[in-house]
Amino acid sequence: MKVADIINEIEHIAPLSLQESYDNSGLLIGNSSQNVDSALLTIDITEDVIDEAIALGTNLIISHHPLIFNGIKRINGNNYIERCIIKAIQHSIAIYCVHTNIDSVQNGVNKKICDIIGLQNTQILRKQTNSLSKIVTFVPNEDAEKVRLALCNAGAGTIGNYDNCSFNSQGKGTFRALDKAQPYIGTIGTIHTEPEIKIEVICHNYLIKHIIQALLSSHPYEEPAYDIIPLANENKEYGSGMIGTLENPVDCNTFLEYIKTKFSCKSIRYSKTKKQTISKVAVCGGSGSFLITDAIKQQADIFLTGDVKYHDFFLSENKIIIADVGHYESEQFTKEIFYEIINKKFPKFALQFSKVNTNPINYV
C-alpha cells in the first residue's frame, strides 16, 4: 500500500479544493509514494501522538487539524510543531491532514455530529455558492453519445440523486480548415457546415480540469470548441454546518444534558432563552459562530458549536439557544469518518485510533 492509495480514497470524498483559503490540508510530511502498512487516526498532532505512532510502528498519521498552518522559516525544535516535524521525518512517518474539506462535504464532520445526536431530515445549513459551472461543447451527431458519456463518467452531469444529466440541442457548426490543419471533417480551405449537437452539463468546479481532459480525449475534432460558464446556483452537496430535526421534541434542559453525555462535555455554555422545547437543531463542528444568523433564519431551536465568543451569545436575542459544547468535543468523532472511508475501500489495512487526548483545554 502506498500513501497515495489512502490519500486518493480520502480526497475522493473530501477533495482538497473544498478547503478554505486559510487552511493547509493535505500531505504535510512524507512522500505519496511511500509504503505504508497502517495508519494512526487522530484529531490533532502532538508530540505524544508522534511517540504513540513510533511505539506502534505506524508510518502514517491522519489528523483532522493540520500540524502546519503558517509558514515555517526554520526547524530548530523550538516549539512543539518543529519538534513534531523533526521526529516524524526521523522516523519516516508521513502526516496527512483533512480539515475544512471534510467539514464541507455532505457526509463529513457535521453529518457525523447529527448522527451522534440522532437528527433526521438533515441538510447543509449554509450551502456553497459559486462552486458549480456549466460545460458546453459542440459535437458531430454520430459522436455525441460517446462524448456525453465521457463527460458524465468524468463527474459531470450529477445533480443531487441523479447522474448523466445533460441538455442536448441540434444546430449547425461552421469552420474552415487552414493549411496546417488535419480536419476530422471538411476540406482544407473550404468553409464546412456540419450538423452538431450542443451538449450542456453541470459540474463541480474542482472537477473541471478532469472533465475537460475527458472532453478533449473523446471529441473527434482536432480543435473542439467548449465553454466553461460559472454558475451562481446553490450547491446542495457542499457547505457549512448542518440542520435537522429530532424524532421527538424534548425540553431544553433534558436535551442539553443529553448532549453533555453524548459528547463527554465537562460543561456547556449556552445563551439565555425563552424556548422550552427543542425540535430543530443546527450544528457546526469546531468554530461555528459565523453560522449563528443562518441557524436563526432556518428557525433552529438550538445551535451547537464551539469557540463562541462572549458577544456572540447576544446574537441569540431569545430566537435561538446558542450552545458552546467545545471545539474538541464537537469534532472528536471525526476520526471515525477517516476509519469509515478507508476501511470501506481497504478492509485489511490496519487502522488504529489514537489513545492520546489532544484536547488542550482543561476544566475545574
Secondary structure, DSSP 8 states (H G I E B T S, - for coil): -BHHHHHHHHHHHS-GGGS-TT---EEEES-TT-B-SEEEEESS--HHHHHHHHHHT--EEEESS-S--S--S--SS-SHHHHHHHHHHHTT-EEEE--HHHHHBTTSHHHHHHHHHT-EEEEEEEEE-S-EEEEEEEEEGGGHHHHHHHHHHTT-S-BTTB-S--EEEEEEEEEEB-TT---SSS-BTSEEEEEEEEEEEEEEGGGHHHHHHHHHHH--SSS--EEEEEE---EEEEEEEEEEEEEEEEEHHHHHHHHHHHTT-S--EE------EEEEEEEEEEE-GGGHHHHHHTT-SEEEEE---GGGGGGGTTTSEEEE--HHHHHTTHHHHHHHHHHHH-TTSEEEE-----------
